[in-house]
């Protein structure tokens, strides 16, 4: 299961954000939850709000079940474009995530999920 772009109730009480029970259920399937960069997902438009949500999912379900979920499709406003990914990386470093955990959050977890779901070849 992949939830591509949302937030978590524990850090932002938005109507589409997921509860801890939802997060645990996603993780139980081996799934991944992408944290959005928009205010409705993280109650802010800065990297600190995004990192808080990522930290929460990592604490509740494990770092293997959280990823980036930018929502760069233009439907919402974000504080930065893809050039801001370095800011998220730095925020994760500052929050104490290991290099391996950061690599997982920055794309490794989604890649693992896709590789598991797609037929070989």
N, C-alpha and C positions, 0 to 999 in steps of 0.2 A: 504494500500500500504506500502511496505517495500523496501527501498533502503538500501541494506545490508552493503555496504562499499564503501564510496566515500568521497569527500571533497566538499568545497564550494568556488566559484569564489572569494568571498569577501576577503578571507584570503589566497587563493592560486589559481592562474589562470591556472589550469590544464585543459586539453582537456575533461576529463570526469567528472570534478567537476561541481556542480550544481549552478545555478544562484539563486538569492533571489526569483524570480518568481517561479522557480521549487520548492524551499523549501516551499513557501506558498501554492503551489498546493498540495504538499504531505500532509502538515498539514491539508488542507481543507478536505481531505479524511479521516482524523483521523490517517494518516500514520505516520511512523517513519523513520528517516534517520540515518543510522549508519556511524559514522566518522571513516575513515581508519587511520591506524597508519603509513602508508608508505609515502615516500617523495612526490610522485605524488599527493597524496590526501591533504596533509597539508603543503607542502613546507618546510619540516624539518623532522628530525627523533627524535625529543625530545617531552617530554610531554607538553611543553609550546605551541608548534604548534598544538597539538591535542586539548588542552584546548581552544585555541583561536577559532578553528573551532566549537567546542561544544558551546562556548559562543555565537558565531554568530548565530547559528541555534536557540538557546534558545531565543535570542533577537528578531529575525525575526519571529519565528513561535511559540515560547513557549517551555518550557523545556519538555513538554509531547511528543514532536516530534523529540527528538534527543536521540541517543544511541551510544554505542561502536560498531565499525565495523572493528575490528582488521585486518582482512585478513591474519590470521595466517596459511593459507593453504600452504605456502612455495613458492608461485608464486612471492612474493615480499620480499624485506628485510625490517625488522623492527628493531628498536633500542633495543627492549626488547621482552621477551616472556611473558607468562601470569603472571610470578612473578612480572612484572612491573606494574600490575594494581594498586597496592598501590600508585605508583607515579602519576597516573592519578587521583586517589581519592584525594591525597594531593593537586594536582594542582587545582582541583575543589573546595576544601576547601579554598585554598588561593585566588581563584577567587571570593569567596563569595557565592557559592552555598550552599543552606540549606542541611541538612542531608536527608530530603525527596527528594529533587531534585537530589541529588547524587545517592540515591537508584534508582530513576527512570532512570537516565542516565546509571547506571551500569548494568541494566537488567530489571528493572521494566517496562519500556515502551515497550520493546519487548515482555515481558511476557503478558502484557495487550493486545497487538495487537494479539498475538497468541491465547489467551483465547477467544477473541472476534470472531476470524475467525474459530476456530475449533468447531466442534459439541460437545455438552456436553456428558459426559459419560466416 
